[in-house]
């Protein structure tokens, strides 16, 4: 049983190598296209991730200011505001705390309370959210409270940030689809040439009663090898590109903190390997199916 298994593995290994040798320079063409496609995919994925992270950080800086009605104490609403989904932080500014700041901003040397007889300001809340998409729902929730008289926030900026994120996602999806189609087409052509060149061998194997999966499995393995090589080269290019850009930025803008933002994420090699193997096996499977239907 064990000897039979070793013989089968040896057969698959030899047939796969034979097919790779038969393809010749077409192998390098397929690997090159796969490498470029996977590299651009990885670069685009990293770029989208970091841009979205930057948008999330920028969105979190957009504050919602809720002005309360007179005599309403903001401290009593803190826990209620913190319980709203999407709220990261709630700061309470009391009318007494804001009075000196307002007097300084207006350039007054006299106390407003003495001039007007009372403090003209009210308590208000400043809420930070975790994303630009959460700003409008949180603002609408706060506006519905009876204790709140007015809500102010950057609604236009929040909507603009959300549109940028959606555009980036659509662009990334379109890029991945086009590159995937191109890589699959090249792998299909490469394996198709190998299948055609070994047509007589395939016919002989079919005549002697060889099972179809033993006839065509080596071609599928060829596609997997091409996909694995493309993924490995793409990962190497991503590593080099990330570290090169990191080093250049640290040289020219040393005052900017750059905590490995340009280095590929830990899951990127797994993602590239899965995508490379998937494209390679898909391309080879399409080539085999095309030959099988003839």
Buried (B, 14 or more C-beta within 10 A) or exposed (E): EEEEEEEEEEEBEEBBBBBBEBBEEBBBBBBBBBBBBBBBBBBBBBEBBEEBEEBBEBBBEBBBBBBBEEEBBBEEBBEBBEEBEBBEEBBBBBBEEBBEEBBEEEEEEEEBBEEEEEBEBBBBBBBBBBBBBBBBEBBEBBBEBEBBBEBEBBBEBBBEBBEBBEEBEEEBEEBBEEBBEBBBBBBBBBBBBBBBEBEEEBEEBEEEEEEEEEBBBBBBBBBBBBBBBBBBBBBEBBBEBBBEBBEEBEEEEEEEEBEEBBBBBEEBBEBBBEBBBBBBBBBBBBBBEBBEEE
